Every structure is written in C-alpha cells, then in structure tokens.
C-alpha cells in the first residue's frame, strides 16, 4: 500500500511524493494463532511443534523489526492451523 501526497505550489508546480506505508498485522496474527491453540486443535504432535516454533519465531522477528519475515512465519503457522 502506498500513500501519495500531492502538493500544489503557488507557481503552479505540482510535487508528488510517494511514501510506502506497510500495514503489518503481526500482533493480529499472533492473537489468532493463540486463540486457535486455546480453542483446541486436532493437529499431530509434529504439526503442533511446528506451529509453536513458527509462532515464537514470528514474535521474535516482529520484536526485532523484521515484519516481512514475521508475517511470513506467522502465516505459515496459520496455514497449518487452517486459519488461512
């Protein structure tokens, strides 16, 4: 998603600036994973371990500022849980 800012100057010049604004949803994904785990799941032990590993990894990446990698890890966990 990009926001575009347009400025009109007195001399009739137009300046357009594009600023990338990313809407990261790491906290919402972590909450969805936690809610699904609390509600119970029929995952195998191996899949449950993988979900937990991805959840922890996603939170650590989020806290370090690597939101793209966090969204990817959390997305994988959500796919295993059937949330995506």
Legacy VTK file of the C-alpha trace (Angstrom):
# vtk DataFile Version 3.0
C-alpha trace
ASCII
DATASET POLYDATA
POINTS 84 float
0.000 0.000 0.000
1.348 3.419 -0.858
0.158 6.828 0.158
0.655 9.540 -2.399
0.971 13.122 -1.305
0.432 15.906 -3.799
1.459 19.470 -3.137
0.383 22.404 -5.256
2.762 25.312 -5.163
1.893 28.952 -5.825
3.755 28.922 -9.154
1.507 26.163 -10.448
4.069 23.426 -9.899
2.938 20.098 -8.610
5.112 17.908 -6.427
4.090 14.290 -5.920
5.719 12.213 -3.212
5.046 8.524 -2.785
5.601 7.033 0.630
5.298 3.291 1.202
3.116 2.608 4.194
3.004 -1.028 5.188
0.156 -2.388 7.224
1.769 -5.177 9.179
-0.572 -7.395 11.082
1.863 -9.407 13.187
0.061 -8.822 16.518
-3.299 -9.753 14.994
-1.812 -12.943 13.526
-0.218 -13.870 16.863
-3.574 -13.330 18.577
-5.369 -15.505 16.003
-2.808 -18.297 16.483
-3.078 -18.074 20.266
-6.894 -18.141 20.093
-6.876 -21.195 17.816
-4.473 -23.021 20.123
-6.571 -22.135 23.179
-9.708 -23.422 21.454
-8.037 -26.764 20.788
-6.837 -28.378 17.626
-6.566 -31.793 16.039
-3.002 -31.274 14.803
-0.416 -34.017 15.056
2.343 -33.539 17.597
4.805 -32.728 14.806
2.497 -30.070 13.309
1.817 -28.622 16.760
5.553 -28.342 17.382
5.972 -26.590 14.024
3.140 -24.145 14.800
4.682 -23.313 18.158
8.129 -22.886 16.597
6.742 -20.564 13.902
4.710 -18.599 16.485
7.808 -17.981 18.637
9.904 -17.158 15.568
7.248 -14.749 14.273
7.081 -12.880 17.566
10.883 -12.607 17.780
11.067 -11.295 14.215
8.289 -8.799 14.935
10.097 -7.517 18.023
13.350 -7.176 16.055
11.583 -5.098 13.400
11.677 -7.677 10.584
7.944 -7.526 9.946
8.055 -9.097 6.491
9.693 -12.249 7.821
7.383 -12.179 10.849
4.275 -12.091 8.653
5.677 -14.992 6.621
6.425 -17.173 9.669
3.097 -16.393 11.314
1.307 -17.042 8.020
2.847 -20.495 7.821
1.642 -21.233 11.351
-1.825 -20.016 10.459
-1.888 -22.244 7.341
-1.045 -25.274 9.477
-3.897 -24.328 11.804
-6.286 -23.886 8.871
-6.753 -20.179 9.531
-5.699 -19.075 6.028
LINES 1 85
84 0 1 2 3 4 5 6 7 8 9 10 11 12 13 14 15 16 17 18 19 20 21 22 23 24 25 26 27 28 29 30 31 32 33 34 35 36 37 38 39 40 41 42 43 44 45 46 47 48 49 50 51 52 53 54 55 56 57 58 59 60 61 62 63 64 65 66 67 68 69 70 71 72 73 74 75 76 77 78 79 80 81 82 83
